[in-house]
């Protein structure tokens, strides 16, 4: 491998083999707020998905199908702790990433430590997705459901507020989202019957600007989908993952979690809005503009928190502002993001739980798929046909890429009478994974790359040159995109360009930037 190309690898493609602490004399720089409004990430990766759209697409093409096989490992940074499930930010040559209780700043070119912030707390440490940045400040959610503001220069704490009461069973894992003068943070929790909430705070002071609850107040639209006030106010619907944003429409899009009790729906008859939903909110007020529900009355833990990707493309001969989601329940949904109008629903992986689609475009659940004491055989399992790992959309190909899994599971109801929390469990019998490319207009599978047995939890990145995904247990696998949409008359196939067989578990999302 040439010295020149090695520099390209280090500088142009920050592929995260992030895995220690320390100090350095390097000074971190702040983020220009204008970078958040850029259509596509190039010289920086300033937010969780790279830009507001959630596409995780970069127009960079310096690394492509012809030279990708020359890539080699540039550096490894070890945290000596939990698996890294975060998507790093890259700003002015500095990487910022997280694991529960910890934030790291390291030099992107050489992997040298700059600073490390640690705040050990109680709470669920299931994983962490990353930080948000505005100016010279970073924003970090914690396992005890606090939102912290840190100095990007040295990691010093600036302010600390509580998003929700951890004693009730809340915790937080998500990367906040910056929109104008709003820092928007969500919460997690499934073991107790608590109400999901999204909170917007002032970036300088942490003062709360608004809160939006995933279950409406009694008497408000959507409350009629719950049997009573008690079920409504203890209905779950966590805001686990980072949303997306359309600056032109000034709409914030967010996916919400499953209702509670998780696997038992007896005492929450109805659709249970706005759980398992894609919602559009006004980011200045928190007011709901529209909602679509991929999984009405969910009893399988199939939240709808997967990234709602935004793109402007043609649909049936008309240019539309679109939103697409590959949901945990195994279905792909295409919506008009201005109005919430449903356009398409299709399966992107095998499923046995639905008999069809209703007039609103929502899958219809089979009664026999409901968890029972004797068990119900269902595909997918509760881990989902996909999950938190990032999908991607490539505007060059018109393809939507998703890490999909076939999981066959038996769902059991384990508690009778008054049920709280889970109320049951499921046991996986078989699982395998596949990387799939979908036609955004129909959701039909254009190509498929099988990855073998096991649950892959790797995110996806597309660039003008390639599509990549870190493969669990196999290290980073770069997969060349030799296919183009049939619109362009180019052959449809996908080949793995370079499997780097390094025995480590990679669970974060790739990022790409050029310096």
C-alpha positions in Angstrom: 0.0 0.0 0.0 1.4 3.4 -1.0 2.2 6.1 1.5 -0.1 8.5 -0.4 -3.0 6.1 -0.2 -2.4 5.4 3.5 -2.8 9.2 4.0 -6.0 9.1 2.1 -7.2 6.3 4.4 -6.4 8.2 7.5 -7.6 11.6 6.4 -10.5 10.9 4.0 -12.3 8.1 5.5 -12.6 8.0 9.3 -13.8 4.4 9.6 -14.3 3.6 13.2 -12.2 0.9 14.7 -12.8 2.7 18.0 -11.9 0.7 20.9 -8.6 3.9 26.8 -8.1 7.1 28.0 -5.4 9.7 28.2 -4.5 13.4 27.5 -3.0 15.3 24.7 -2.0 18.8 23.9 -4.3 18.9 20.8 -7.0 21.5 21.2 -10.6 20.7 20.0 -12.3 23.2 17.9 -16.0 24.3 17.9 -18.7 23.5 15.3 -20.0 26.2 13.1 -23.8 26.0 13.4 -24.1 26.5 9.6 -22.5 23.0 9.1 -25.7 21.5 10.6 -27.7 22.8 7.6 -25.4 21.3 4.9 -27.2 18.9 2.7 -24.5 16.3 2.7 -21.6 15.6 5.0 -18.2 16.2 3.4 -15.5 18.0 5.5 -17.2 17.2 8.8 -19.7 14.7 10.3 -21.5 17.1 12.7 -24.5 15.2 13.9 -25.5 11.6 14.6 -26.6 10.8 11.0 -24.1 13.1 9.3 -26.8 15.5 8.3 -30.5 16.2 9.1 -31.8 13.9 6.4 -30.7 10.6 8.0 -29.5 9.3 4.6 -25.9 8.6 5.8 -24.8 9.3 2.3 -21.6 11.2 1.4 -20.7 12.6 -2.0 -17.0 11.7 -1.4 -15.6 9.3 -4.0 -11.9 9.3 -3.3 -12.3 5.8 -2.0 -14.2 3.6 -4.5 -14.6 0.1 -5.8 -11.3 0.3 -7.7 -9.1 1.1 -4.7 -11.0 0.0 -1.7 -9.1 -3.3 -1.6 -6.0 -1.2 -0.7 -7.4 -0.1 2.6 -5.7 -1.3 5.7 -5.9 -0.6 9.4 -4.8 2.9 10.3 -5.2 2.7 14.1 -7.2 1.3 17.0 -8.2 3.1 20.1 -9.3 1.0 23.1 -11.8 2.1 25.7 -11.3 -1.1 27.8 -15.0 -1.0 28.6 -18.3 -1.7 26.9 -18.9 -2.2 23.2 -19.0 1.0 21.3 -22.5 1.4 19.8 -22.1 5.1 19.0 -21.8 7.0 15.8 -18.9 9.4 16.2 -19.0 13.1 15.4 -16.0 14.4 13.4 -15.4 18.2 13.6 -12.2 19.9 12.7 -10.2 16.7 12.8 -11.5 15.6 16.2 -13.6 12.5 16.8 -16.2 12.6 19.7 -17.8 9.3 20.7 -19.3 7.6 23.7 -20.0 4.5 25.7 -22.3 4.6 28.8 -20.9 7.1 31.4 -18.1 8.2 29.1 -17.3 10.7 26.4 -14.0 10.6 24.4 -12.3 13.1 22.2 -9.5 11.8 20.1 -7.4 12.9 17.1 -9.1 11.5 14.0 -5.9 11.2 11.9 -3.7 9.2 14.4 -6.1 8.0 17.1 -4.4 10.0 19.9 -6.4 10.9 23.0 -7.3 14.6 23.6 -9.6 14.3 26.6 -11.9 11.8 28.4 -15.0 12.6 30.5 -16.4 10.1 32.9 -19.5 10.3 35.1 -20.3 6.9 36.8 -24.0 6.6 37.5 -26.6 4.0 38.2 -29.1 3.0 35.6 -29.3 0.7 32.6 -26.0 0.6 30.6 -27.4 -1.2 27.5 -25.3 1.0 25.2 -24.9 4.6 24.0 -25.4 6.2 20.6 -23.3 9.4 20.8 -23.2 13.1 21.4 -24.6 16.3 19.8 -22.5 19.4 19.2 -23.3 23.1 18.8 -20.5 25.7 18.7 -18.0 24.8 21.4 -20.4 22.6 23.4 -21.2 18.9 23.4 -24.5 17.3 24.7 -24.6 13.9 26.3 -27.4 11.8 27.7 -26.7 9.5 30.7 -27.9 6.2 32.1 -29.6 8.0 35.0 -31.6 10.1 32.4 -29.7 13.3 32.7 -28.6 15.6 29.8 -25.1 17.1 30.2 -23.5 20.0 28.5 -19.7 19.7 28.1 -16.9 21.9 26.8 -15.7 20.5 23.5 -12.3 21.9 24.2 -11.5 20.0 27.4 -14.6 17.9 28.4 -15.4 20.0 31.5 -19.0 19.9 32.7 -21.0 23.1 32.0 -24.5 22.2 33.1 -26.5 19.1 34.1 -30.3 18.7 34.0 -32.7 15.8 34.5 -34.7 14.6 31.5 -36.8 12.2 33.5 -36.8 10.4 36.9 -34.5 7.4 36.8 -36.2 6.0 40.0 -39.3 5.4 37.9 -37.3 3.2 35.4 -36.2 5.8 32.9 -32.7 5.8 31.4 -31.2 7.4 28.3 -28.9 6.1 25.5 -29.6 8.3 22.5 -27.5 11.0 20.8 -29.4 14.4 21.1 -30.3 16.4 18.1 -29.5 20.1 17.6 -32.1 22.2 15.7 -31.6 26.0 15.8 -31.6 26.9 19.5 -33.0 23.6 20.6 -31.2 20.5 22.0 -33.7 17.7 21.7 -33.3 14.6 23.8 -35.2 11.3 24.3 -35.5 8.6 26.9 -35.5 4.8 27.2 -37.1 2.3 29.4 -39.2 -0.9 29.2 -39.1 -2.7 32.6 -41.7 -0.4 34.1 -44.9 1.1 32.6 -43.8 4.7 32.1 -44.7 7.3 29.6 -42.4 8.2 26.7 -41.3 11.8 26.4 -39.2 14.0 24.1 -37.7 17.2 25.6 -36.3 20.3 24.1 -33.9 22.5 26.1 -31.9 25.7 25.7 -28.3 25.0 24.5 -26.7 27.6 26.8 -28.6 27.0 30.1 -30.4 23.7 29.8 -33.8 25.4 30.6 -36.7 23.3 29.3 -38.4 24.8 26.3 -41.1 22.1 25.7 -42.0 18.4 26.3 -43.9 16.1 24.0 -45.4 12.9 25.4 -45.8 9.9 23.2 -49.2 9.2 24.8 -51.6 12.2 24.5 -53.2 13.7 27.6 -56.7 12.4 28.4 -59.2 14.0 26.0 -56.6 14.9 23.4 -56.6 13.3 19.9 -55.2 9.8 20.1 -56.3 9.2 23.7 -59.4 7.4 22.3 -57.0 4.6 21.2 -56.5 3.7 24.9 -59.2 2.0 27.1 -58.7 4.3 30.1 -56.5 7.0 31.7 -54.4 4.5 33.7 -53.4 2.6 30.6 -52.8 5.8 28.7 -50.5 7.4 31.3 -48.5 4.2 31.7 -48.3 3.2 28.1 -44.6 3.3 27.2 -43.5 4.6 23.8 -39.9 5.5 24.5 -38.0 7.9 22.3 -34.9 5.7 22.0 -33.2 7.0 18.9 -32.2 10.3 17.2 -34.7 11.8 14.8 -34.4 13.7 11.5 -35.3 17.2 10.4 -36.5 19.1 7.3 -35.4 22.8 7.6 -37.7 23.9 4.7 -40.8 22.5 6.3 -39.4 23.1 9.8 -40.6 19.6 10.8 -38.9 17.2 13.2 -39.4 13.5 12.5 -39.1 10.9 15.3 -39.8 7.2 15.7 -41.4 6.1 19.0 -41.2 2.9 21.0 -43.5 0.0 21.8 -46.4 0.2 24.3 -46.4 -1.2 27.8 -46.9 -3.9 29.0 -44.6 -5.0 26.3 -45.9 -8.5 25.3 -49.4 -8.4 26.8 -52.0 -6.1 25.4 -55.1 -7.1 27.4 -55.4 -3.9 29.5 -54.5 -1.6 26.7 -57.1 -2.4 24.0 -56.9 -0.2 20.9 -54.2 1.1 18.6 -52.3 2.7 21.5 -51.3 6.0 19.8 -48.7 7.4 19.6 -46.5 4.4 20.4 -44.8 2.5 17.5 -45.3 5.6 15.4 -43.5 8.0 13.1 -44.4 11.5 14.2 -43.8 15.0 12.8 -43.4 17.8 15.3 -42.9 21.5 15.2 -39.4 21.8 16.7 -40.1 25.3 18.1 -43.2 24.3 20.0 -43.3 20.5 20.3 -46.7 20.4 18.7 -47.7 17.3 16.8 -48.3 17.9 13.1 -49.1 14.3 11.9 -48.4 10.7 12.8 -48.3 7.3 11.1 -48.3 4.0 13.0 -46.3 1.1 11.6 -47.4 -1.4 14.4 -50.8 -0.7 15.9 -51.3 -2.3 19.3 -47.9 -4.0 19.2 -47.4 -7.0 21.4 -43.9 -8.1 20.1 -41.6 -5.3 21.2 -41.4 -4.0 17.6 -40.8 -0.3 18.2 -40.7 2.1 15.3 -37.6 4.1 16.4 -35.6 3.2 13.2 -34.3 6.2 11.4 -37.0 8.0 9.3 -34.9 8.9 6.3 -35.8 12.0 4.3 -35.2 12.5 0.6 -36.8 14.4 -2.4 -37.4 12.1 -5.3 -40.1 11.3 -7.9 -43.0 9.0 -7.0 -45.5 8.0 -9.6 -44.3 10.8 -11.9 -44.5 13.6 -9.3 -41.6 15.0 -7.3 -42.3 14.5 -3.6 -40.8 15.2 -0.3 -40.5 11.7 1.0 -39.9 9.8 4.3 -38.9 6.2 4.3 -38.5 3.7 7.2 -37.5 0.1 7.3 -39.3 -0.8 10.6 -38.5 -3.4 13.2 -41.7 -5.4 12.3 -40.3 -6.3 8.9 -42.1 -3.8 6.8 -40.9 -0.9 4.7 -43.0 2.3 4.7 -42.9 5.3 2.3 -44.7 8.5 3.3 -45.2 12.0 2.1 -43.3 13.9 4.9 -45.2 17.1 4.3 -48.6 15.7 5.2 -47.9 12.2 6.5 -49.8 10.6 3.6 -49.1 6.9 3.3 -47.7 5.9 -0.1 -46.3 2.4 0.1 -46.0 -0.6 2.5 -44.1 -3.7 1.6 -42.2 -6.5 3.3 -38.4 -6.3 3.2 -37.8 -9.6 5.0 -39.7 -12.8 5.8 -42.5 -12.4 8.3 -45.3 -14.6 9.6 -47.3 -12.3 11.9 -49.3 -10.2 9.4 -52.1 -11.2 7.1 -52.1 -8.1 5.0 -52.2 -4.3 5.1 -55.2 -2.1 6.1 -56.5 0.9 4.2 -54.2 3.2 6.1 -51.2 1.2 5.0 -50.6 -0.5 8.4 -49.9 -4.3 8.7 -52.8 -6.4 10.1 -51.7 -8.7 12.9 -52.8 -12.3 12.9 -54.5 -13.3 16.2 -52.4 -16.5 16.4 -49.2 -14.4 16.5 -50.2 -13.1 20.0 -47.9 -14.4 22.8 -49.6 -17.2 24.8 -48.6 -19.4 27.8 -47.9 -22.2 25.4 -46.0 -20.0 23.0 -46.6 -18.5 19.6 -44.1 -19.2 16.8 -43.4 -15.8 15.1 -41.0 -14.2 12.6 -39.4 -11.8 13.3 -38.4 -12.2 17.0 -38.5 -9.3 19.4 -35.0 -8.2 18.4 -36.7 -7.3 15.1 -36.2 -7.7 11.3 -33.9 -4.7 11.8 -33.3 -2.5 14.9 -31.2 0.5 15.9 -28.4 0.0 13.4 -28.4 2.8 10.8 -29.9 2.3 7.3 -28.8 4.5 4.4 -30.2 6.0 1.2 -28.1 6.6 -1.9 -29.6 9.3 -4.2 -27.4 8.1 -7.0 -28.9 4.6 -7.1 -32.3 5.4 -5.7 -31.8 2.5 -3.3 -32.6 2.2 0.4 -30.1 0.0 2.2 -31.0 -1.9 5.4 -29.3 -4.5 7.6 -32.1 -7.1 7.9 -32.4 -10.3 10.0 -34.5 -13.4 9.8 -35.3 -14.3 13.4 -37.7 -17.1 14.2 -38.8 -17.0 17.8 -41.4 -18.3 20.2 -43.3 -15.6 22.2 -44.5 -16.6 25.6 -46.9 -14.9 28.0 -45.6 -15.6 31.4 -47.9 -13.6 33.7 -51.7 -13.6 34.1 -53.9 -11.1 35.8 -52.5 -7.6 36.4 -49.4 -7.3 34.2 -46.7 -4.7 34.4 -43.4 -4.3 32.5 -42.8 -7.1 30.0 -45.5 -9.7 30.9 -43.7 -12.4 28.9 -40.5 -13.3 27.0 -39.5 -14.7 23.6 -36.9 -17.3 22.8 -35.0 -17.2 19.5 -34.8 -20.5 17.6 -32.9 -19.3 14.5 -31.4 -16.1 13.2 -29.4 -15.0 10.2 -28.6 -11.6 8.6 -28.5 -10.0 5.2 -27.7 -6.6 3.7 -30.6 -5.6 1.4 -31.1 -2.9 -1.2 -34.7 -1.7 -1.7 -36.2 0.3 -4.5 -37.4 3.4 -2.6 -40.6 3.7 -4.6 -41.9 0.2 -3.9 -39.8 -1.3 -1.2 -39.0 -4.3 -3.5 -35.7 -6.0 -3.1 -33.2 -5.0 -5.8 -30.3 -7.0 -4.5 -29.4 -9.0 -1.4 -26.1 -10.0 0.2 -26.3 -12.8 2.7 -24.1 -12.5 5.8 -24.7 -15.8 7.5 -26.1 -16.9 10.8 -26.4 -14.6 13.8 -27.8 -11.1 14.4 -25.9 -8.4 12.6 -26.1 -5.1 14.4 -23.9 -3.0 12.1 -24.9 0.3 10.6 -24.6 1.3 6.9 -22.9 4.1 5.1 -23.1 5.0 1.4 -20.8 7.3 -0.5 -20.4 8.3 -4.2 -17.9 5.4 -4.4 -19.1 2.5 -2.2 -21.5 1.2 0.4 -20.0 0.0 3.7 -21.0 -1.7 6.8 -18.9 -3.1 9.8 -19.8 -6.8 10.0 -20.1 -8.2 13.5 -17.4 -10.7 14.3 -15.7 -10.2 10.9 -14.5 -6.6 11.3 -15.0 -4.0 8.7 -16.3 -5.2 5.4 -16.4 -2.8 2.5 -18.9 -3.8 -0.1 -18.7 -2.3 -3.5 -21.9 -1.1 -5.0 -21.7 -2.3 -8.6 -25.5 -2.1 -9.0 -27.4 0.9 -10.1 -31.2 1.3 -10.3 -32.7 -0.3 -13.4 -33.7 3.2 -14.3 -30.1 3.7 -15.5 -29.9 0.5 -17.4 -26.9 -0.8 -15.4 -26.6 -4.3 -14.2 -27.8 -5.2 -10.7 -25.3 -7.1 -8.5 -23.4 -6.6 -5.3 -20.0 -8.0 -4.5 -17.9 -7.9 -1.3 -14.8 -6.0 -2.1 -12.7 -6.6 0.9 -13.5 -8.6 4.0 -11.0 -7.6 6.7 -11.2 -10.6 9.0 -10.5 -9.1 12.3 -12.1 -10.8 15.3 -13.9 -8.0 17.0 -17.5 -7.0 17.4 -18.3 -3.8 15.6 -21.7 -2.3 16.4 -21.5 1.4 15.6 -22.2 3.3 12.4 -19.5 4.3 9.9 -18.8 7.9 9.2 -17.0 9.6 6.3 -15.2 12.9 6.0 -12.4 14.5 4.0 -9.6 16.8 5.2 
